[in-house]
Amino acid sequence: MESESDRADSRIFLGGLRLVTISKNEAQGSDEENVYNADLPNSKAP
């Protein structure tokens, strides 16, 4: 079983990955990737 801190670490890690992915996609300016990001929570609307 996961401990409470393990779950918190996972959420923080995934949140960081999401931010990095969105930043890279915005830098590339890919419409397809921006549409994908629009479905993710906490992402900026296009």
C-alpha positions as CSV (number, residue, x, y, z in Angstrom):
1,M,0.0,0.0,0.0
2,E,1.2,3.5,-0.7
3,S,1.7,5.9,2.2
4,E,0.1,9.3,2.2
5,S,3.4,11.0,1.5
6,D,4.0,8.7,-1.5
7,R,0.7,9.7,-3.0
8,A,1.5,13.4,-2.4
9,D,4.9,13.0,-4.1
10,S,3.2,11.4,-7.1
11,R,0.8,14.2,-7.5
12,I,3.5,16.8,-7.2
13,F,5.6,14.9,-9.8
14,L,2.8,14.5,-12.3
15,G,1.8,18.2,-11.8
16,G,5.4,19.2,-12.6
17,L,5.5,17.0,-15.7
18,R,2.2,18.5,-16.9
19,L,3.6,22.0,-16.6
20,V,6.8,21.1,-18.4
21,T,4.8,19.4,-21.2
22,I,2.5,22.4,-21.6
23,S,5.5,24.8,-21.7
24,K,7.2,22.8,-24.4
25,N,4.1,22.5,-26.5
26,E,3.5,26.3,-26.3
27,A,7.0,26.9,-27.3
28,Q,6.6,24.7,-30.3
29,G,3.2,26.2,-31.2
30,S,1.7,22.9,-32.3
31,D,-2.1,23.1,-32.7
32,E,-2.5,19.4,-32.2
33,E,-0.6,19.4,-28.9
34,N,-2.4,22.5,-27.7
35,V,-5.8,20.8,-28.3
36,Y,-4.5,17.8,-26.3
37,N,-3.5,20.1,-23.4
38,A,-6.9,21.8,-23.4
39,D,-8.3,18.5,-22.1
40,L,-5.9,18.5,-19.1
41,P,-6.9,20.1,-15.8
42,N,-5.0,23.3,-14.9
43,S,-4.1,24.0,-18.5
44,K,-4.6,27.3,-20.2
45,A,-7.5,27.5,-22.7
46,P,-6.3,28.2,-26.2
